[in-house]
């Protein structure tokens, strides 16, 4: 019994260390991919390319809200030179504005209405604007795709 308790304690301690050492760049890239996936799904609903699904739309807004609250914690310090990130140094030069933009996304997502397609069409642009306001100011443009100039 004592061996089991000790083994469990060591195991949980190891997981805690691994979580504490997680890479913020990888974590925020995963979060942004989650946001983009939800944006694609909602955009398809708004355009009529896929059927309206109130539950899926609500889940997207909930995810954006929760992700927006996490965003400031995923930018603890500037990345090392050469890091694979599109985050601009302006984030850490103007942290208060960056955090305000994340808060604006959280607010737009929490206030979004998703019960009907018309509500979704009225609410989604607010989320898009909040995302764009932050990306325009604090994200490096994507590199050109291979073979394109």
C-alpha positions as MATLAB code, in Angstrom:
seq = 'XXXXXXXXXXXXXXXXXXXXXXXXXXXXXXXXXXXXXXXXXXXXXXXXXXXXXXXXXXXXXXXXXXXXXXXXXXXXXXXXXXXXXXXXXXXXXXXXXXXXXXXXXXXXXXXXXXXXXXXXXXXXXXXXXXXXXXXXXXXXXXXXXXXXX';
ca = [
       0.000    0.000    0.000;
       2.750    2.437    0.947;
       4.619    1.617   -2.273;
       1.495    2.454   -4.265;
       1.142    5.806   -2.506;
       4.812    6.598   -3.075;
       4.602    5.564   -6.731;
       1.500    7.697   -7.255;
       3.172   10.668   -5.548;
       6.277   10.350   -7.732;
       4.135    9.989  -10.858;
       2.004   13.053  -10.048;
       5.099   15.021   -9.125;
       6.607   14.171  -12.511;
       3.487   15.302  -14.328;
       3.529   18.571  -12.369;
       7.131   19.184  -13.428;
       6.293   18.438  -17.068;
       3.329   20.796  -17.007;
       5.420   23.514  -15.408;
       7.969   23.115  -18.196;
       5.449   23.318  -21.032;
       6.434   25.527  -23.916;
       4.305   28.690  -24.112;
       4.921   29.023  -27.858;
       3.611   25.521  -28.544;
       0.710   26.074  -26.145;
      -0.361   29.351  -27.721;
      -0.010   27.973  -31.256;
      -2.329   25.112  -30.274;
      -4.772   27.607  -28.753;
      -4.742   29.758  -31.897;
      -5.277   26.680  -34.088;
      -8.288   25.837  -31.929;
      -9.619   29.371  -32.423;
      -9.061   29.151  -36.178;
     -10.802   25.765  -36.423;
     -13.846   27.197  -34.655;
     -13.757   30.291  -36.865;
     -13.743   28.106  -39.972;
     -16.749   26.119  -38.750;
     -18.728   29.219  -37.802;
     -17.806   30.949  -41.077;
     -19.142   27.959  -42.992;
     -22.404   28.176  -41.048;
     -22.715   31.915  -41.632;
     -22.054   31.503  -45.364;
     -24.509   28.605  -45.619;
     -21.767   26.147  -46.607;
     -22.736   23.910  -43.694;
     -25.994   23.660  -41.758;
     -26.493   25.931  -38.783;
     -25.827   24.077  -35.527;
     -26.616   26.141  -32.425;
     -24.738   23.779  -30.114;
     -21.611   23.877  -32.276;
     -21.804   27.671  -32.540;
     -22.243   28.016  -28.773;
     -19.282   25.688  -28.196;
     -17.143   27.852  -30.496;
     -18.038   31.015  -28.578;
     -17.373   29.268  -25.263;
     -13.981   28.105  -26.526;
     -13.076   31.601  -27.727;
     -14.077   33.020  -24.365;
     -11.982   30.530  -22.391;
      -9.049   30.801  -24.787;
      -9.109   34.589  -24.651;
      -8.785   34.482  -20.872;
      -5.702   32.235  -21.262;
      -3.985   34.298  -23.970;
      -2.114   36.734  -21.671;
      -0.643   33.852  -19.662;
       0.786   32.291  -22.818;
       3.009   35.289  -23.537;
       5.061   35.420  -20.308;
       8.280   36.764  -21.843;
       9.747   37.488  -25.266;
      10.806   34.377  -27.166;
      14.405   33.458  -27.711;
      15.938   34.742  -30.950;
      15.048   32.444  -33.830;
      12.024   30.942  -32.096;
       9.278   29.677  -34.400;
       6.663   32.287  -33.572;
       4.826   35.086  -35.310;
       4.445   37.046  -32.071;
       5.859   40.554  -32.455;
       8.037   42.157  -29.749;
       5.346   44.851  -29.410;
       3.410   42.386  -27.233;
       5.907   42.786  -24.400;
       6.481   46.496  -25.113;
       2.773   47.262  -24.716;
       1.540   44.413  -22.537;
      -1.426   46.385  -21.156;
      -2.874   46.987  -24.621;
      -2.228   43.367  -25.600;
      -4.090   42.165  -22.505;
      -6.915   44.620  -23.220;
      -7.286   43.149  -26.698;
      -7.489   39.639  -25.226;
     -10.130   40.908  -22.805;
     -12.063   42.412  -25.731;
     -12.107   38.990  -27.396;
     -13.323   37.373  -24.177;
     -16.095   39.970  -23.940;
     -17.155   39.597  -27.591;
     -17.281   35.821  -27.208;
     -19.183   35.890  -23.916;
     -21.740   38.368  -25.265;
     -22.231   36.500  -28.532;
     -25.661   35.101  -29.252;
     -25.799   31.755  -31.027;
     -29.369   30.524  -30.654;
     -30.327   31.279  -34.243;
     -28.461   31.783  -37.481;
     -29.413   35.475  -37.462;
     -27.983   35.887  -33.951;
     -24.809   34.120  -35.029;
     -24.500   36.351  -38.085;
     -24.823   39.414  -35.832;
     -22.387   38.177  -33.155;
     -19.606   36.562  -35.154;
     -18.267   39.821  -36.676;
     -17.559   41.094  -33.148;
     -15.351   38.070  -32.479;
     -13.662   38.449  -35.867;
     -12.958   42.128  -35.164;
     -11.490   41.368  -31.750;
      -9.217   38.703  -33.251;
      -8.167   41.000  -36.076;
      -7.477   43.946  -33.767;
      -4.921   41.862  -31.898;
      -3.459   40.040  -34.892;
      -3.041   43.265  -36.889;
      -1.057   44.863  -34.091;
       0.816   41.954  -32.550;
       1.280   39.167  -35.113;
       3.877   38.957  -37.856;
       2.339   38.255  -41.286;
       2.468   34.678  -42.465;
       5.399   33.841  -44.687;
       4.511   33.409  -48.357;
       3.439   29.900  -49.259;
       5.991   27.683  -51.027;
       6.077   28.398  -54.724;
       4.130   31.670  -54.425;
       5.526   35.167  -54.496;
];
